[in-house]
């Protein structure tokens, strides 16, 4: 299953579908999850927009990112795995490596304390830009990769057991920290 971000519902996916996978911090919010008796509701076009206020901000932001990148489908564990079907959870867990390896892109949300924190580095905001003057020319500075990696290492996301697997198995990771984002390939 995948989320169709254009029509805002869960679909049965073909193995050839291009999709992004979401790696984020679960919990801390009463988020809707896919359950056996609600599958038909979640498969109805617009069902996720009907849940808009209950859908965690991190998932809504990831859907916006996918749409802006032209990626129509998103895999999110809480909405793509039936959470009250033990056999499905076991099957999907056993194939988690394939889910992240096959994803065109993994959106890594290495910020926030829970699933409703959102992705702060995509929100419009004022940003202080450090600059230096070298031989009369003003140059803007940017954070070093070491500083960005330190933000990832210090995040709640980095303390979760599954995230190492999700990150290391992904072909491409679009990593969002509290202040920055970067693309890591390979």
C-alpha positions, -999 to +999 in steps of 0.1 A: +000+000+000+010+036-006-005+070-001-016+088-033-006+123-023-026+138-052-059+122-044-051+119-006-060+083+000-043+049+004-040+027-026-029-009-034+004-002-052+020-019-081+056-031-075+068-006-102+053+025-086+078+052-078+074+064-042+091+081-013+093+065+021+090+085+054+114+080+083+101+099+113+095+099+150+063+079+159+041+087+189+033+116+212+001+122+192-031+103+188-025+097+151-049+078+128-036+044+118-048+019+092-069-008+108-087-038+093-122-023+097-112+011+082-093+000+050-122+009+027-124+043+043-087+050+038-090+038+002-117+064-006-104+094-025-100+124-002-101+103+030-068+117+042-080+153+036-111+144+057-087+134+085-066+166+079-068+179+114-061+145+129-033+136+105+001+143+121+017+175+107+049+155+098+029+132+075+010+162+060+044+180+054+059+149+038+029+147+015+035+183+005+072+176-002+063+146-024+038+167-044+063+195-048+089+170-061+065+153-085+065+121-065+029+109-064+032+082-038+044+081-002+049+051+021+042+058+058+042+028+081+012+039+102-010+043+071+004+016+048+006-013+072-026-026+088-018-019+125-042-044+140-032-074+118-003-092+134+004-113+103+007-082+081+029-064+106+052-094+108+053-097+070+060-060+064+086-059+092+104-088+076+104-069+043+113-034+057+147-036+040+130-039+006+106-010+013+134+014+019+158+000-008+130+003-034+120+038-024+130+065-050+137+087-020+135+085+018+123+116+036+142+116+069+127+139+095+155+143+120+137+170+140+109+171+164+099+150+194+068+133+180+049+127+148+030+160+150+061+182+151+061+188+114+091+195+092+103+229+104+130+234+078+103+236+050+083+263+067+088+299+056+107+318+082+132+346+088+167+332+089+199+348+101+226+345+075+261+347+088+285+365+065+321+375+065+340+402+045+370+390+026+390+417+007+360+440+007+336+413-006+307+402+016+304+364+015+276+344+030+285+314+051+267+281+054+267+254+081+293+227+076+282+192+070+297+183+104+273+208+121+243+194+101+253+158+110+256+168+146+220+181+145+210+146+132+230+128+158+214+148+186+179+143+173+151+122+189+149+105+155+185+092+159+175+074+192+149+052+176+158+016+168+144+014+132+159+046+119+194+032+114+180+006+091+157+030+073+186+055+067+213+030+058+192+010+033+178+040+014+193+049-019+186+086-015+178+104+018+164+139+019+173+147+055+155+175+074+169+189+106+155+216+128+172+243+106+185+227+074+180+200+049+203+181+026+203+153+001+225+123+007+229+097-021+243+062-020 
